[in-house]
Amino acid sequence: MYAKNEWDPLKKVIVGTATGACVPPMDKSLRCVNYADVSDVSNIQSGPYPDQVIQEANQDLETFATFLKGEGVEVLRPSDTFTTEYYDYCPRDVVFVHGETAIATPMPIHARSKNYLNIVSHFPKLMASSRYYGDDMYNQACVGDPDTLALTEKFPSFDAANIIRANDDVLYLVSNSGNLQGAKYLQSQLGRATTVHTLQGVYSYMHIDSTIAFLREGLMLLNPSRIKSKDVLPEPFRSWDAIWCPEPTDIGYYGDYCNASPWINMNLFSVNPNLVVLEENQHNLRAELEKHGIDCAMLPIRHQRTLGGGFHCVTLDLERG
């Protein structure tokens, strides 16, 4: 049985690796999904990330993994069996787990289509969904226009990080990295016992976990720059209590490698309902969480803006309970 929510006591988790991380050559999928907010991509460098980024990111991931082991958690890591065309830094993006279901999701960036291969050994059974990368999957009009999404509805396509779980209810963000067809496909795989709720029109670029975090049953953390009122949320989440995230402390990024906004700093990871892992400089958020009885392990993750992934992104929680 896989984890069905974001907060029960953690038992087993995959933590990513920065080894082999690279920026793939520009194609239509990468242009529309990752760089729709960039008017000129001629200066985007393809190829491996700098050695300093890789080394420091791996140091921080090791620190994180050691902490989790100290909390009694079984920590798994990606293999290096297959040379990645993107990275294995964010396993959260690659596979969606819930109950008896484990899906290697139909990721919209072509270079990520085989990302699941370096974690497939950690699953007794993993369903690899069909993928489609024809030009008609992408809407070039999204460039510079956050109201026009990158993906058409030609074929189901989404990153697993577009989704957060609350037992029999899951919340799916429709964005540049997840279309409505993807939500329908996910619902068909989860069956009637679980409801997929879609969140639309709040944030295009890209995943849900720097916009909303589920902390425990009935309590969530919201990004006030994107969620203006709980009324924009689907039922049943409107009735939940909300912590409004304070302005994040920006820790910057390496060189020209900016792959996330400062709001990645709210990308926390729950070890249990009373303990989260938080980027070590986010003291204002820590104060808000502590008001609700949530302790914070303040750990380094220096390249979360550089590589585009905070503590929730760089994990895939397999077992909780």
LOGU-739501 format. One record per residue (C-alpha): residue number from 1; residue in three letters; x, y, z. Coordinates in steps of 0.2 Angstrom, whole numbers, always signed. Example, Ala and Ser with C-alpha at 12.3 -4.5 7.8 and 13.67 -1.06 7.14 Angstrom:
<nodes>
i | aa | c1 | c2 | c3
1 | ALA | +62 | -22 | +39
2 | SER | +68 | -5 | +36
</nodes>
This chain:
<nodes>
i | aa | c1 | c2 | c3
1 | MET | +0 | +0 | +0
2 | TYR | +7 | +17 | -5
3 | ALA | +5 | +33 | +4
4 | LYS | -12 | +41 | +2
5 | ASN | -9 | +58 | +9
6 | GLU | +6 | +70 | +12
7 | TRP | +7 | +70 | +31
8 | ASP | +5 | +53 | +40
9 | PRO | +21 | +47 | +48
10 | LEU | +34 | +43 | +34
11 | LYS | +41 | +25 | +33
12 | LYS | +49 | +24 | +16
13 | VAL | +54 | +38 | +3
14 | ILE | +65 | +40 | -13
15 | VAL | +77 | +55 | -12
16 | GLY | +84 | +61 | -28
17 | THR | +101 | +64 | -34
18 | ALA | +109 | +79 | -44
19 | THR | +122 | +67 | -52
20 | GLY | +120 | +68 | -71
21 | ALA | +108 | +83 | -71
22 | CYS | +108 | +93 | -87
23 | VAL | +98 | +105 | -97
24 | PRO | +92 | +96 | -113
25 | PRO | +93 | +104 | -130
26 | MET | +78 | +116 | -134
27 | ASP | +63 | +108 | -142
28 | LYS | +45 | +113 | -143
29 | SER | +40 | +103 | -127
30 | LEU | +54 | +112 | -117
31 | ARG | +51 | +129 | -124
32 | CYS | +32 | +129 | -120
33 | VAL | +32 | +119 | -104
34 | ASN | +48 | +126 | -95
35 | TYR | +51 | +143 | -104
36 | ALA | +34 | +150 | -108
37 | ASP | +38 | +165 | -97
38 | VAL | +55 | +168 | -106
39 | SER | +53 | +179 | -122
40 | ASP | +71 | +175 | -128
41 | VAL | +78 | +157 | -126
42 | SER | +93 | +160 | -136
43 | ASN | +104 | +162 | -120
44 | ILE | +97 | +146 | -112
45 | GLN | +112 | +134 | -110
46 | SER | +110 | +116 | -114
47 | GLY | +122 | +103 | -107
48 | PRO | +127 | +97 | -90
49 | TYR | +125 | +108 | -74
50 | PRO | +141 | +116 | -67
51 | ASP | +151 | +104 | -56
52 | GLN | +149 | +115 | -41
53 | VAL | +130 | +114 | -43
54 | ILE | +130 | +95 | -44
55 | GLN | +142 | +93 | -29
56 | GLU | +133 | +105 | -17
57 | ALA | +116 | +99 | -22
58 | ASN | +122 | +81 | -18
59 | GLN | +129 | +86 | -2
60 | ASP | +113 | +94 | +3
61 | LEU | +103 | +79 | -2
62 | GLU | +115 | +68 | +8
63 | THR | +112 | +79 | +23
64 | PHE | +93 | +77 | +20
65 | ALA | +94 | +58 | +18
66 | THR | +104 | +56 | +34
67 | PHE | +91 | +66 | +44
68 | LEU | +77 | +56 | +37
69 | LYS | +86 | +40 | +42
70 | GLY | +89 | +47 | +59
71 | GLU | +70 | +48 | +60
72 | GLY | +68 | +30 | +57
73 | VAL | +64 | +32 | +38
74 | GLU | +70 | +19 | +25
75 | VAL | +78 | +30 | +11
76 | LEU | +80 | +24 | -7
77 | ARG | +90 | +33 | -20
78 | PRO | +89 | +33 | -40
79 | SER | +100 | +21 | -49
80 | ASP | +112 | +26 | -62
81 | THR | +108 | +12 | -74
82 | PHE | +101 | +24 | -87
83 | THR | +110 | +41 | -92
84 | THR | +97 | +54 | -89
85 | GLU | +92 | +66 | -103
86 | TYR | +86 | +79 | -89
87 | TYR | +89 | +74 | -71
88 | ASP | +85 | +62 | -57
89 | TYR | +84 | +76 | -44
90 | CYS | +65 | +77 | -43
91 | PRO | +57 | +60 | -42
92 | ARG | +41 | +69 | -36
93 | ASP | +39 | +74 | -54
94 | VAL | +40 | +57 | -62
95 | VAL | +29 | +44 | -53
96 | PHE | +12 | +46 | -44
97 | VAL | +8 | +34 | -30
98 | HIS | -8 | +32 | -21
99 | GLY | -15 | +16 | -12
100 | GLU | -12 | +2 | -24
101 | THR | -8 | +13 | -39
102 | ALA | +10 | +18 | -45
103 | ILE | +10 | +27 | -62
104 | ALA | +25 | +33 | -72
105 | THR | +16 | +48 | -78
106 | PRO | +15 | +55 | -96
107 | MET | +27 | +69 | -93
108 | PRO | +25 | +83 | -106
109 | ILE | +44 | +87 | -109
110 | HIS | +50 | +74 | -121
111 | ALA | +68 | +73 | -113
112 | ARG | +59 | +67 | -97
113 | SER | +49 | +53 | -105
114 | LYS | +61 | +40 | -98
115 | ASN | +65 | +48 | -81
116 | TYR | +56 | +34 | -72
117 | LEU | +69 | +21 | -77
118 | ASN | +81 | +25 | -64
119 | ILE | +68 | +22 | -50
120 | VAL | +58 | +8 | -57
121 | SER | +67 | -5 | -47
122 | HIS | +59 | +2 | -31
123 | PHE | +42 | -3 | -37
124 | PRO | +35 | -21 | -37
125 | LYS | +23 | -15 | -51
126 | LEU | +24 | +1 | -60
127 | MET | +12 | +6 | -74
128 | ALA | +21 | +16 | -88
129 | SER | +8 | +27 | -96
130 | SER | +7 | +31 | -114
131 | ARG | +15 | +47 | -120
132 | TYR | +13 | +58 | -135
133 | TYR | +25 | +72 | -141
134 | GLY | +18 | +78 | -157
135 | ASP | +19 | +96 | -161
136 | ASP | +0 | +98 | -159
137 | MET | +2 | +94 | -140
138 | TYR | +10 | +111 | -138
139 | ASN | +3 | +129 | -140
140 | GLN | +16 | +141 | -145
141 | ALA | +4 | +155 | -140
142 | CYS | +8 | +152 | -122
143 | VAL | +25 | +161 | -123
144 | GLY | +23 | +177 | -113
145 | ASP | +5 | +174 | -109
146 | PRO | +1 | +165 | -93
147 | ASP | -17 | +164 | -97
148 | THR | -13 | +152 | -112
149 | LEU | -7 | +135 | -106
150 | ALA | +7 | +126 | -115
151 | LEU | -2 | +110 | -117
152 | THR | -17 | +106 | -129
153 | GLU | -30 | +93 | -125
154 | LYS | -24 | +81 | -138
155 | PHE | -18 | +68 | -126
156 | PRO | -16 | +66 | -107
157 | SER | +0 | +74 | -101
158 | PHE | +5 | +78 | -83
159 | ASP | +19 | +78 | -71
160 | ALA | +16 | +69 | -55
161 | ALA | +21 | +85 | -45
162 | ASN | +5 | +93 | -52
163 | ILE | -4 | +83 | -39
164 | ILE | -6 | +82 | -20
165 | ARG | -15 | +69 | -10
166 | ALA | -28 | +70 | +4
167 | ASN | -33 | +51 | +6
168 | ASP | -48 | +49 | -5
169 | ASP | -47 | +66 | -12
170 | VAL | -33 | +72 | -23
171 | LEU | -30 | +90 | -30
172 | TYR | -23 | +92 | -47
173 | LEU | -17 | +108 | -54
174 | VAL | -20 | +112 | -72
175 | SER | -5 | +121 | -78
176 | ASN | +9 | +121 | -91
177 | SER | +14 | +104 | -85
178 | GLY | -3 | +96 | -83
179 | ASN | -19 | +96 | -95
180 | LEU | -37 | +92 | -91
181 | GLN | -35 | +76 | -101
182 | GLY | -22 | +71 | -88
183 | ALA | -34 | +74 | -74
184 | LYS | -47 | +63 | -83
185 | TYR | -34 | +49 | -86
186 | LEU | -29 | +50 | -68
187 | GLN | -47 | +48 | -62
188 | SER | -49 | +33 | -73
189 | GLN | -34 | +25 | -65
190 | LEU | -39 | +28 | -47
191 | GLY | -57 | +23 | -49
192 | ARG | -73 | +28 | -40
193 | ALA | -66 | +27 | -22
194 | THR | -55 | +42 | -25
195 | THR | -60 | +59 | -32
196 | VAL | -48 | +70 | -43
197 | HIS | -52 | +88 | -40
198 | THR | -45 | +100 | -53
199 | LEU | -38 | +118 | -48
200 | GLN | -38 | +129 | -63
201 | GLY | -33 | +147 | -67
202 | VAL | -22 | +151 | -52
203 | TYR | -4 | +147 | -58
204 | SER | +3 | +141 | -75
205 | TYR | +22 | +138 | -71
206 | MET | +21 | +123 | -66
207 | HIS | +19 | +112 | -51
208 | ILE | +7 | +113 | -37
209 | ASP | +19 | +111 | -22
210 | SER | +25 | +129 | -22
211 | THR | +7 | +135 | -22
212 | ILE | -2 | +123 | -9
213 | ALA | +5 | +111 | +4
214 | PHE | -6 | +99 | +14
215 | LEU | +1 | +99 | +32
216 | ARG | -12 | +87 | +40
217 | GLU | -30 | +83 | +39
218 | GLY | -39 | +100 | +38
219 | LEU | -24 | +111 | +38
220 | MET | -15 | +118 | +23
221 | LEU | -1 | +131 | +18
222 | LEU | -6 | +143 | +4
223 | ASN | +4 | +154 | -7
224 | PRO | -5 | +171 | -6
225 | SER | +2 | +177 | -22
226 | ARG | -8 | +164 | -31
227 | ILE | -22 | +158 | -20
228 | LYS | -31 | +175 | -16
229 | SER | -45 | +166 | -7
230 | LYS | -50 | +148 | -2
231 | ASP | -65 | +151 | -13
232 | VAL | -55 | +147 | -28
233 | LEU | -52 | +129 | -21
234 | PRO | -63 | +115 | -26
235 | GLU | -73 | +106 | -12
236 | PRO | -69 | +99 | +0
237 | PHE | -53 | +110 | +3
238 | ARG | -63 | +126 | +6
239 | SER | -67 | +121 | +23
240 | TRP | -49 | +118 | +28
241 | ASP | -40 | +129 | +39
242 | ALA | -26 | +139 | +30
243 | ILE | -9 | +146 | +35
244 | TRP | -5 | +160 | +23
245 | CYS | +14 | +158 | +18
246 | PRO | +24 | +174 | +23
247 | GLU | +35 | +182 | +9
248 | PRO | +49 | +169 | +7
249 | THR | +67 | +173 | +10
250 | ASP | +76 | +172 | -7
251 | ILE | +92 | +162 | -7
252 | GLY | +96 | +165 | -25
253 | TYR | +102 | +154 | -39
254 | TYR | +118 | +149 | -48
255 | GLY | +123 | +160 | -63
256 | ASP | +110 | +161 | -76
257 | TYR | +102 | +144 | -70
258 | CYS | +85 | +151 | -63
259 | ASN | +72 | +137 | -63
260 | ALA | +60 | +142 | -49
261 | SER | +53 | +158 | -41
262 | PRO | +57 | +162 | -23
263 | TRP | +41 | +154 | -18
264 | ILE | +50 | +137 | -20
265 | ASN | +55 | +141 | -2
266 | MET | +38 | +135 | +4
267 | ASN | +41 | +118 | -4
268 | LEU | +42 | +109 | +12
269 | PHE | +41 | +90 | +16
270 | SER | +31 | +82 | +30
271 | VAL | +39 | +69 | +40
272 | ASN | +24 | +67 | +51
273 | PRO | +9 | +79 | +56
274 | ASN | +20 | +88 | +68
275 | LEU | +37 | +89 | +59
276 | VAL | +42 | +96 | +42
277 | VAL | +58 | +99 | +33
278 | LEU | +61 | +117 | +28
279 | GLU | +74 | +127 | +19
280 | GLU | +86 | +133 | +33
281 | ASN | +83 | +152 | +30
282 | GLN | +64 | +152 | +30
283 | HIS | +62 | +158 | +48
284 | ASN | +46 | +168 | +45
285 | LEU | +38 | +153 | +39
286 | ARG | +45 | +142 | +53
287 | ALA | +37 | +154 | +65
288 | GLU | +20 | +153 | +57
289 | LEU | +21 | +134 | +57
290 | GLU | +26 | +133 | +75
291 | LYS | +10 | +142 | +80
292 | HIS | +1 | +127 | +74
293 | GLY | +12 | +115 | +83
294 | ILE | +22 | +110 | +68
295 | ASP | +41 | +108 | +72
296 | CYS | +53 | +112 | +58
297 | ALA | +69 | +104 | +54
298 | MET | +79 | +118 | +45
299 | LEU | +91 | +110 | +32
300 | PRO | +101 | +117 | +18
301 | ILE | +95 | +115 | +0
302 | ARG | +106 | +128 | -9
303 | HIS | +101 | +125 | -27
304 | GLN | +82 | +123 | -26
305 | ARG | +80 | +138 | -37
306 | THR | +95 | +133 | -48
307 | LEU | +88 | +115 | -51
308 | GLY | +70 | +119 | -48
309 | GLY | +66 | +108 | -33
310 | GLY | +63 | +110 | -14
311 | PHE | +61 | +96 | -1
312 | HIS | +44 | +91 | -8
313 | CYS | +51 | +90 | -26
314 | VAL | +66 | +80 | -22
315 | THR | +57 | +66 | -13
316 | LEU | +44 | +53 | -17
317 | ASP | +36 | +46 | -2
318 | LEU | +31 | +28 | -4
319 | GLU | +25 | +23 | +12
320 | ARG | +17 | +32 | +27
321 | GLY | +6 | +27 | +41
</nodes>
